[in-house]
Amino acid sequence: MKKILIIGIATAIFLPLGLMPAVAQVLTINSGATLTINGGTLDVNCLDILVKDGGTFYLQNGTVLDRAGLTVEPGGTYTYVAGSILRCHEYQYYVLTPPSGKPIIITLPKN
């Protein structure tokens, strides 16, 4: 009887956890927002970076550490002046979406 009760309680606790939707792993720079890195370090812990339409990501000087992908939507701005971008995967990729809506994917090997 105790085993059935324990199994029932464990199922009631862990079953909903397995049915929860996955959470996107993305640092999003929304419309009207600007993220400027100038002399500091941003550790994104292997997250993708998404620059939405109207958002700005400006790397003037500093380090972006453990970046996965970088996606810039049409109308978004990514400006690289100086600094370091260290990736967490073997390859880095950039996804650029021109006004036509057809994405352009640029893949570069890790240094």
C-alpha positions in Angstrom: 0.0 0.0 0.0 2.8 2.4 0.8 4.5 1.7 -2.6 1.3 2.6 -4.4 0.9 5.8 -2.4 4.5 6.8 -3.0 4.2 6.1 -6.7 1.0 8.1 -6.9 2.5 11.1 -5.1 5.6 10.9 -7.3 3.5 10.8 -10.4 1.4 13.7 -9.2 4.5 15.8 -8.6 6.7 14.9 -11.7 4.1 14.4 -14.4 3.2 18.1 -14.7 6.9 18.9 -14.9 7.3 16.7 -17.9 4.4 18.4 -19.7 5.6 22.0 -19.2 6.6 23.7 -22.5 10.2 24.4 -23.2 11.5 27.8 -22.4 13.3 29.6 -25.2 17.0 30.2 -24.5 17.3 33.7 -26.1 18.5 37.1 -25.0 16.1 39.4 -26.7 16.7 43.0 -27.5 13.2 44.4 -28.2 12.0 47.3 -30.3 13.2 50.6 -28.8 15.8 48.9 -26.6 19.6 49.2 -27.0 22.2 47.0 -25.5 25.6 48.6 -25.5 28.8 46.9 -24.4 31.7 49.2 -23.8 34.6 47.9 -21.8 32.7 45.2 -19.9 31.9 41.5 -20.3 28.5 40.1 -21.0 28.4 36.3 -20.3 25.2 35.0 -22.0 25.9 31.4 -21.0 25.4 29.8 -24.5 22.2 31.7 -25.2 21.2 33.0 -28.6 21.0 36.7 -29.0 17.9 38.1 -30.9 17.8 41.7 -32.1 14.2 42.4 -32.9 12.9 45.0 -35.4 13.8 48.4 -33.9 16.3 47.0 -31.4 20.0 47.8 -31.3 23.0 45.7 -30.2 26.1 47.8 -30.1 29.5 46.2 -29.2 31.8 49.2 -28.9 34.6 47.6 -26.8 34.4 44.6 -24.4 33.6 41.0 -24.5 30.5 38.9 -25.3 31.3 35.5 -23.6 29.7 32.2 -24.5 27.4 33.4 -27.3 25.5 30.8 -29.4 23.7 32.3 -32.4 23.0 35.9 -33.3 19.8 36.7 -35.2 19.0 40.2 -36.5 15.5 40.8 -37.7 14.7 43.3 -40.5 14.9 46.7 -38.9 17.2 45.5 -36.1 20.7 46.9 -35.8 23.9 45.1 -34.9 27.1 47.3 -34.8 30.5 45.8 -34.1 33.2 48.4 -33.5 35.8 46.5 -31.4 35.9 43.8 -28.8 35.8 40.0 -28.6 33.0 37.6 -29.2 33.7 34.1 -27.7 31.4 31.3 -28.8 30.3 28.3 -26.8 29.9 26.0 -29.8 32.3 24.7 -32.5 30.7 27.0 -35.1 29.2 30.4 -34.9 26.3 31.6 -37.0 24.5 34.7 -37.8 20.9 34.9 -39.1 20.1 38.0 -41.0 16.6 38.6 -42.3 16.3 41.1 -45.2 13.0 42.9 -45.9 12.2 40.1 -48.4 11.8 37.8 -45.4 14.1 35.1 -46.7 16.7 34.5 -44.0 20.4 34.6 -44.8 22.5 32.3 -42.5 26.3 32.9 -42.2 28.3 30.1 -40.6 31.9 30.6 -39.5 34.2 28.1 -37.8 35.4 28.7 -34.3 38.9 30.2 -34.1 
